[in-house]
Amino acid sequence: MKAPIIIIGSGFGSYQLIKSIRRTDKQIAITVFTLDQGHDYNKPDLSHVFTNQQSSADLIRLSAEAFALENNITLHAFTEVEHIDSEQQVVFVKSVAYPYSKLVLATGAKTFIPPMLGNATDKILTLNSLREFESAQLQLQKAQRILVIGAGLIGTEIAMDLNRSGKSVVVVDPNKSLMATILPDLVANALQKKMTEEGIIFEFGSTINSLNQTDQGICATLSSANTHLVDCVISAAGLKTNVALAKKSGLKVNKGLVVNQQLQTSVQHIYGLGDCAEINGTVMAYLQPIMLSANALAKTLLGQPTDLKLPAMLIKIKTPQMPIQLGGNTVIGVASWQVDIDTQGCSVKAYNEQKEMVGFIVTEGHMKKAFPLLRALPANL
Ligand SMILES: Cc1cc2nc3c(=O)[nH]c(=O)nc-3n(C[C@H](O)[C@H](O)[C@H](O)COP(=O)(O)OP(=O)(O)OC[C@H]3O[C@@H](n4cnc5c(N)ncnc54)[C@H](O)[C@@H]3O)c2cc1C
C-alpha cells in the first residue's frame, strides 16, 4: 500500500490544503500530526474574542474528530513530530517511524517575546493559537489592567479589543507610531488619536526593561524609566517561524523554511506551507497567500505540478473604531504619497521613485475604493 501524505500542523494552512485535496480526491490517504487539539477554528477571530465575550470553545468551527471524519484523514492530536529522515521518507514520533509519500510542513510560527529582566517574565501571555487563548482566557477575563507588547497589526487589534471590552490597556512599542512598517504617519496618527480618546495609553519609543511581580500586580519598568502596574502582559511583538524541526532534519532554512514557487523545500517530496514558509525571500503570515498556496500545493501533491501565483493582496485591519484596508507597499520602498482626505476618512496612494503606484490605504468611508485600487497594483508573484 502507498504511504500517505503526511502533514505536520493543524492550522489554517494544513486544513485549507486538506479541503483542497478532498475537492479533487476523496480517497488518497492523509495523516496529520499536530501539537494542538486539532480543532478547526478561524485564528483571526482571536482579535475580537474579548468584545464578543467568547470563550475558546465558541471559536471551534468543527471539533478535531468531526474534521477528521468529514475529511477522511487520520489525525494525531497533541503529537510532536521529532525528526524527519528524508532518505527513508519517514517521520519520527516517539521513536516510531511513519512513512510518507509526500510530506508537508505547516508548522506555523510562534510569538516573539523580547528579552527582558525580572521575576515575572514567565507570566507573559501570547495569543497566537486557540490553545494559547484557552490557557490564558480565565486570567484575561479577571484582569482589569493589561499591557500589550507591540503596536503592530496584531498588537493594535488586540489592544482595541481589550479596551472595548472594558479593560485598561497600555501598549509599548520601540517604534514611533502604530503599525510603523505598514502605515504612514497620517493614518497611524489618526488611529492613535481615536484609540487614545478611548483610553488606551501608548508608550512609543520604549521597550520593557523588566517585569516584576509585586503585591499590587506586575510592575513593568520601561526603557524610558516609566512604570506601569498591570494584571497581565500579552506579547504581540511579531512572529518567529517554527523551523526547528526543519533545521535539524537538514532542510534549508532562512527567515523561514525556504520553498520554491511550487512550495517544495530543498529536499525532494517535502513541502512547506503557511506562516513557517519563506517564498521568494518573504514570509507571508496571513490568510490569502496561505489559501492560494494550499490550492496550488494540492494540485502538485495530486500529480499536477503547479506554480504559486500571487495577485496583489488586500489586508483588512480589524480596528472597528477606524476600519482600514491596504494593499501593496505602503511604507517600505515608498517615495511619495497622494492623499485624498475628507470628513469620511481618507485614501492614500503610495508611489515609488519611478512614480508608479506600489500601494494604497483606505479608511472608513473610503472603503469602496479598495478593490479598484487593488486591481491597479502589480502581482506579487
Ligand atoms: C490574533 C490574530 C489575528 C489575525 N488576523 C488575521 C487577519 O485578519 N487576516 C489574515 O489574513 N491573517 C490574520 N492572522 C494571521 C493568520 O491567522 C495566520 O497567518 C494563519 O492562521 C497561519 O496558519 P498556519 O497554518 O500557517 O499556522 P498555525 O495556525 O500556527 O499552525 C501551525 C500548526 O503546526 C503545529 N506544529 C508546529 N510544530 C509541530 C511539530 N513539530 N509537530 C507537530 N505539529 C507541529 C502546531 O501545533 C499548529 O497546529 C491573524 C493572526 C493572529 C494571531
The ligand as an SDF file (V2000), in Angstrom:
LIG
                    3D

 53 58  0  0  0  0  0  0  0  0999 V2000
   -4.7950   37.4410   16.6740 C   0  0  0  0  0  0  0  0  0  0  0  0
   -4.5380   37.1630   15.2230 C   0  0  0  0  0  0  0  0  0  0  0  0
   -5.3230   37.7780   14.2490 C   0  0  0  0  0  0  0  0  0  0  0  0
   -5.0860   37.5470   12.8970 C   0  0  0  0  0  0  0  0  0  0  0  0
   -5.8810   38.1820   11.9740 N   0  0  0  0  0  0  0  0  0  0  0  0
   -5.6640   37.9550   10.6620 C   0  0  0  0  0  0  0  0  0  0  0  0
   -6.5000   38.5870    9.6710 C   0  0  0  0  0  0  0  0  0  0  0  0
   -7.4010   39.3570    9.9940 O   0  0  0  0  0  0  0  0  0  0  0  0
   -6.2830   38.3030    8.3640 N   0  0  0  0  0  0  0  0  0  0  0  0
   -5.2740   37.4550    7.9710 C   0  0  0  0  0  0  0  0  0  0  0  0
   -5.1150   37.2420    6.7800 O   0  0  0  0  0  0  0  0  0  0  0  0
   -4.4690   36.8440    8.8840 N   0  0  0  0  0  0  0  0  0  0  0  0
   -4.6350   37.0710   10.2140 C   0  0  0  0  0  0  0  0  0  0  0  0
   -3.8300   36.4460   11.1350 N   0  0  0  0  0  0  0  0  0  0  0  0
   -2.7590   35.5370   10.6480 C   0  0  0  0  0  0  0  0  0  0  0  0
   -3.3230   34.1500   10.2630 C   0  0  0  0  0  0  0  0  0  0  0  0
   -4.2630   33.7380   11.2080 O   0  0  0  0  0  0  0  0  0  0  0  0
   -2.1530   33.1640   10.1540 C   0  0  0  0  0  0  0  0  0  0  0  0
   -1.3150   33.6030    9.1070 O   0  0  0  0  0  0  0  0  0  0  0  0
   -2.5820   31.7200    9.8630 C   0  0  0  0  0  0  0  0  0  0  0  0
   -3.6190   31.3100   10.7070 O   0  0  0  0  0  0  0  0  0  0  0  0
   -1.3710   30.7760    9.9940 C   0  0  0  0  0  0  0  0  0  0  0  0
   -1.7600   29.4490    9.7480 O   0  0  0  0  0  0  0  0  0  0  0  0
   -0.6640   28.2770    9.6980 P   0  0  0  0  0  0  0  0  0  0  0  0
   -1.4150   27.0290    9.3980 O   0  0  0  0  0  0  0  0  0  0  0  0
    0.4620   28.6380    8.8160 O   0  0  0  0  0  0  0  0  0  0  0  0
   -0.0160   28.2200   11.1630 O   0  0  0  0  0  0  0  0  0  0  0  0
   -0.6260   27.8550   12.5960 P   0  0  0  0  0  0  0  0  0  0  0  0
   -2.0500   28.1800   12.6840 O   0  0  0  0  0  0  0  0  0  0  0  0
    0.3210   28.4970   13.5730 O   0  0  0  0  0  0  0  0  0  0  0  0
   -0.4730   26.2770   12.6860 O   0  0  0  0  0  0  0  0  0  0  0  0
    0.7500   25.6420   12.9350 C   0  0  0  0  0  0  0  0  0  0  0  0
    0.4810   24.2160   13.3720 C   0  0  0  0  0  0  0  0  0  0  0  0
    1.7090   23.4890   13.4190 O   0  0  0  0  0  0  0  0  0  0  0  0
    1.7090   22.6320   14.5650 C   0  0  0  0  0  0  0  0  0  0  0  0
    3.1210   22.2340   14.8300 N   0  0  0  0  0  0  0  0  0  0  0  0
    4.2210   23.0350   14.9080 C   0  0  0  0  0  0  0  0  0  0  0  0
    5.3440   22.2730   15.0970 N   0  0  0  0  0  0  0  0  0  0  0  0
    4.9410   20.9660   15.1370 C   0  0  0  0  0  0  0  0  0  0  0  0
    5.6160   19.6920   15.3220 C   0  0  0  0  0  0  0  0  0  0  0  0
    6.9310   19.5990   15.4630 N   0  0  0  0  0  0  0  0  0  0  0  0
    4.8690   18.5600   15.3220 N   0  0  0  0  0  0  0  0  0  0  0  0
    3.5150   18.6140   15.1630 C   0  0  0  0  0  0  0  0  0  0  0  0
    2.8360   19.7800   14.9770 N   0  0  0  0  0  0  0  0  0  0  0  0
    3.5240   20.9370   14.9690 C   0  0  0  0  0  0  0  0  0  0  0  0
    1.0010   23.4800   15.6060 C   0  0  0  0  0  0  0  0  0  0  0  0
    0.5230   22.6840   16.6560 O   0  0  0  0  0  0  0  0  0  0  0  0
   -0.1390   24.0830   14.7470 C   0  0  0  0  0  0  0  0  0  0  0  0
   -1.2190   23.1870   14.6530 O   0  0  0  0  0  0  0  0  0  0  0  0
   -4.0440   36.6640   12.4900 C   0  0  0  0  0  0  0  0  0  0  0  0
   -3.2470   36.0350   13.4710 C   0  0  0  0  0  0  0  0  0  0  0  0
   -3.4890   36.2830   14.8240 C   0  0  0  0  0  0  0  0  0  0  0  0
   -2.6230   35.6200   15.8690 C   0  0  0  0  0  0  0  0  0  0  0  0
  1  2  1  0
  2  3  1  0
  2 52  2  0
  3  4  2  0
  4  5  1  0
  4 50  1  0
  5  6  2  0
  6  7  1  0
  6 13  1  0
  7  8  2  0
  7  9  1  0
  9 10  1  0
 10 11  2  0
 10 12  1  0
 12 13  2  0
 13 14  1  0
 14 15  1  0
 14 50  1  0
 15 16  1  0
 16 17  1  0
 16 18  1  0
 18 19  1  0
 18 20  1  0
 20 21  1  0
 20 22  1  0
 22 23  1  0
 23 24  1  0
 24 25  2  0
 24 26  1  0
 24 27  1  0
 27 28  1  0
 28 29  2  0
 28 30  1  0
 28 31  1  0
 31 32  1  0
 32 33  1  0
 33 34  1  0
 33 48  1  0
 34 35  1  0
 35 36  1  0
 35 46  1  0
 36 37  1  0
 36 45  1  0
 37 38  2  0
 38 39  1  0
 39 40  1  0
 39 45  2  0
 40 41  1  0
 40 42  2  0
 42 43  1  0
 43 44  2  0
 44 45  1  0
 46 47  1  0
 46 48  1  0
 48 49  1  0
 50 51  2  0
 51 52  1  0
 52 53  1  0
M  END
$$$$
